Amino acid sequence: MRICLLALPLIGALLLGGCTEGVLDPKGPIAFAELQILINATGIMLAIVIPVVIATLGVAFWFRASNDHARYRPDFVYSGRLEMLVWSIPLMTILLTGTVAWIGAYDLDPPKPIASSTKPIKVQAISLDWKWLFIYPELGVASVNHLAIPVARQ
């Protein structure tokens, strides 16, 4: 049993050791901006999740059966302050995360031109049965299932 428990992390490390590409490895300014939106949203949510987990553990520890200092209040019905706290924190989280995502998505709006010192290359993409046709009108060429963009061109 111990060998299995030790072998499991080693097998996982071997399987994931070759992973280099992915969502967290952006290639270009747009992908990097989307990564920033993802990181900001995750940070905002973690700023709420971590204190909630700690508070949950604290409440469970404080109101355990062996704690004589905790008060049992069976007549407790409603607290406006507690209700405001319980609903305001998730509301602020949703508003803040939504605002960050909306502003970031607005900055990445496709009709806005990407800032660059070079002239962009125009490509027409046509979907066909089981393949793509890419036409480069300025160059007078086309390719099937292969989009080639010169280095340092938009």
N, C-alpha and C positions, 0 to 999 in steps of 0.2 A: 504494500500500500504506500509506503514512504517513497519507493522508487517511482511509482506512478505520479505522486504529487511533485516530485522533483523533476520528472521528465516532462510534465505538462508545460511549464514555463519555457523550458529549453526548446521543445518542439514548436511552441508559439513563436519564440524568437527566431528560430531557423526559418519558419514559414514567412514571417513578416520582414526578415532581414533584407530582402531584395526589393522591397516596396520603396520607390523613390518618387514616382509621379503620383499625382492625386489632387484633391481639392485644395490642400494646404501648400501646394507648390505652384503658384501662379506664374504664367508666362505672358507678360504684357501688362500695360497700365490698367486696362479694364478689369482683367482677372485679379490684379492686385487690389484694386478699389473694392471689388466684390469680397475679397478675403477680409479687408478691413471692416466691411459691414458685418460679416459673419463673426469676426472676433469681437467687435463692439457689442453686438447683440448678445453673444455668449457671456461677455463680462458683466453686462447689465443684469442678465438673468442669474448669474452666479452670485452677484451682490445681494440678491434676494434669497436664493435657495440655501446658501450656506448659513445665514443667520436663522432661517426657519428650521433647518435641521438641528442646529445647536439649541434653539429654543424648545423644540420638541423633546430633545433628550433632557434638557433642563426641567421641563414640566413633568416628564415621566419620572425623573429622579426625585423631584420635590414632592410629588403627590404619591409616592410609593406607600405601601401599607405600613412600613415600619417607621415612617417619619411622624413624630408626635407634634411637630411644630406646624404642620400644614393644617389649615382649617377646612373642615367639611361644611359647605354651605348649601344644603338641599333647597333652600328657598330662593336662591339666585335665579332670576328670570331674565333680566335685560340690563345692559349697560350701554348707553349711547356712546361713551368714549371708546369702549372696547369694540363696538360695532363699527365706529368710524375708523379705528386702527385696522381692523380686519379687512375692510373693503378699500381703504385708501391706498395701502401698499401695493396690492395687485393692480389697481387702477393706474397708479403712477408708473409701475413697471411696464404695463401695456402701452401707455402713452409715450414713455421715453423710448422704448424699443421700437415702437411704430414710427416715431418721429425720426429716429436715427436711420431706420430702413428707408423711409420715404425720402428724406433728404439725400441719402446716398444713391437711391435709385433715380431720383431726379437729376443728380449730377451725371449719371451714366446714361441719360436719355439718348437713344440711338440717333435721332435727327441732329443732335448737336455734333458739330465737327470735332474730331480729336485734334488737340493741339500738336502740330508737328511742323518742322521746317522743310520737309520734303513734300512733293506733290503726290497725292494719293493715287493708287492704281485702281481703275474701275474694273469690276468683275461682275458679269451677269451669271447668275446661278439658275439653272433650269433642272427641275426634277423630272426624270423619265422613269420608265418601268425598271425598278431595281438598280438605278444608277443616277448619277448626277452629271450634268454637262456644265462646265465652267467656260465661259467665253470672255476673252480679253479683247474688247473692241479697239482699244488704242494700239494694241500690238498685232492684231489681225490673226490671233491663234485661239485655239480651243483645246480643252482636255476633258477626258472622261474620268470621273471618280478620283481626280487628283487636283487639288487646289494648290497652286504654287504661287507664293508671294515673295518677291525679292526682299532681301534683308534691308532694313531701315526704311521700308515703305509702308504707308498706311494701307 
